[in-house]
Amino acid sequence: MLIYLIRHGETLGNAGRIVQRPDSPLSPAGIAQAERLARQLERKGITRIVSSDLTRAAMTSAPLQRATGASLMLHPLLQERSFGDLRGTPYAELGFDMFAPDYVPPNGESWDVFHQRVDCAWALVRDVAAATQGNLAVVTHGLVCRSLAARHLILPVGEVVPERWENTSLTIADGPAPWRVRLLNCTIHLGDLAVAPHSVSGAA
């Protein structure tokens, strides 16, 4: 089977270069991206979708569910790393690197805590995949994609884990375990909708 790993579409926060709030919706461009992605995947045998329950991921999942008729599960384990009190702050006003290895955002997640949660998310994805007849789509966030690619997926020879994950980028992994990536962080399906990314390091 295949896992289609998808980052959500562009949000108003991405476009405004703002640390995202949980309820940040897709921008008009992001809605168009999600619709384009759904058309690309309509006949790819996707029978189940597991998505982050944050607004931007749920909005990205909705057109895909309509196009494929797949069942949809929203789950908090697939949420983006929480940046706590920084959420809602423009990147230009931070004055420091919030992605630094040792930085822990106030009331947010450290890298270690975040990676531990992603490990649990991957266990969930594997369990759902094992119980699925057909292919599985996973709709989540940039840093989750990066963590999964770095720690749970086998990349093609010569490929490295991207720092930046594009909006509605598509990564395809062949299973069952070990899950091997055949397509990485691809946006060719967007065609004329592909634009320069707004978000820092492909996060959120």
Secondary structure in CASP SS format (residue, H / E / C, confidence):
PFRMAT SS
TARGET T0000
AUTHOR 0000-0000-0000
METHOD secondary structure of the structure
MODEL  1
M C 1.00
L E 1.00
I E 1.00
Y E 1.00
L E 1.00
I E 1.00
R E 1.00
H C 1.00
G C 1.00
E C 1.00
T E 1.00
L H 1.00
G H 1.00
N H 1.00
A H 1.00
G H 1.00
R C 1.00
I E 1.00
V C 1.00
Q C 1.00
R C 1.00
P C 1.00
D C 1.00
S C 1.00
P C 1.00
L E 1.00
S C 1.00
P H 1.00
A H 1.00
G H 1.00
I H 1.00
A H 1.00
Q H 1.00
A H 1.00
E H 1.00
R H 1.00
L H 1.00
A H 1.00
R H 1.00
Q H 1.00
L H 1.00
E C 1.00
R C 1.00
K C 1.00
G C 1.00
I E 1.00
T E 1.00
R E 1.00
I E 1.00
V E 1.00
S E 1.00
S E 1.00
D C 1.00
L C 1.00
T H 1.00
R H 1.00
A H 1.00
A H 1.00
M H 1.00
T H 1.00
S H 1.00
A H 1.00
P H 1.00
L H 1.00
Q H 1.00
R H 1.00
A H 1.00
T H 1.00
G C 1.00
A C 1.00
S E 1.00
L E 1.00
M E 1.00
L E 1.00
H E 1.00
P H 1.00
L H 1.00
L H 1.00
Q C 1.00
E C 1.00
R C 1.00
S C 1.00
F C 1.00
G H 1.00
D H 1.00
L H 1.00
R C 1.00
G C 1.00
T C 1.00
P E 1.00
Y H 1.00
A H 1.00
E H 1.00
L C 1.00
G C 1.00
F C 1.00
D C 1.00
M C 1.00
F C 1.00
A C 1.00
P C 1.00
D C 1.00
Y C 1.00
V C 1.00
P C 1.00
P C 1.00
N C 1.00
G C 1.00
E C 1.00
S C 1.00
W H 1.00
D H 1.00
V H 1.00
F H 1.00
H H 1.00
Q H 1.00
R H 1.00
V H 1.00
D H 1.00
C H 1.00
A H 1.00
W H 1.00
A H 1.00
L H 1.00
V H 1.00
R H 1.00
D H 1.00
V H 1.00
A H 1.00
A H 1.00
A C 1.00
T C 1.00
Q C 1.00
G C 1.00
N E 1.00
L E 1.00
A E 1.00
V E 1.00
V E 1.00
T E 1.00
H C 1.00
G H 1.00
L H 1.00
V H 1.00
C H 1.00
R H 1.00
S H 1.00
L H 1.00
A H 1.00
A H 1.00
R H 1.00
H C 1.00
L C 1.00
I E 1.00
L C 1.00
P C 1.00
V C 1.00
G C 1.00
E C 1.00
V C 1.00
V C 1.00
P C 1.00
E C 1.00
R C 1.00
W C 1.00
E C 1.00
N C 1.00
T C 1.00
S C 1.00
L E 1.00
T E 1.00
I E 1.00
A E 1.00
D E 1.00
G C 1.00
P C 1.00
A C 1.00
P C 1.00
W C 1.00
R E 1.00
V E 1.00
R E 1.00
L E 1.00
L E 1.00
N E 1.00
C E 1.00
T C 1.00
I H 1.00
H H 1.00
L H 1.00
G H 1.00
D H 1.00
L H 1.00
A C 1.00
V C 1.00
A C 1.00
P C 1.00
H C 1.00
S C 1.00
V H 1.00
S H 1.00
G H 1.00
A C 1.00
A C 1.00
END
